Amino acid sequence: MAVAAGCAPRARQLAGTPSVARLPVTELQGARQIVFRWSYEEGSLHAGGEGVASVAAPDSARLDLFLDGGLGGGRALLFGDSLVVLGGDGIRRFLPPPPLLWASLGRLAVPSAADTAARSEGAVLRADIGAEPRYRATFDSTGLARLERIAGGRIMEWVARTDARNVRYVNEAARRSLTIVITRNEAVEGFDASFWDH
């Protein structure tokens, strides 16, 4: 793992002008159902299929992933910073850890830390949160655009939301990636309590 971690890119200094601006609010609002296509790569392993993210404020999400060709799937429940994976551990390797999984949905949910430095550059605000590891959050006019987990001065893994439809997760150390293309994102009335059973 140390060799793989050494291949992760070095984190640059936080760019921009020092800022005392508060970080934008990224909390979930209401309930949404997001339908997407996903593809996963890790070395010679390639997988893909359909998925549904059912998201409810303030901090609950259910992910249902289905492999193309009817070859199976799995489910994951995200409650705050806890991730419960159902349907085998195979699906766990596809998913980012909770802070980065939340970032894929546009919510900043990193461990609290007293050490936070922020810098702005035009309409972009970047903040380093914590010390070791630290998280680097990038906000633009649309909200949370990118979150990186930095350890030992290297970007170990990251999530980028390039626009309203495209999300990419990369684990630099493990050399694996998950790409999501959203095909539908709509508000729903909510979810029955049994929907969250596991």
Order of alpha helices (4+ residues) and beta strands (2+ residues): alpha-beta-beta-beta-beta-beta-beta-alpha-beta-beta-beta-beta-beta-beta-beta
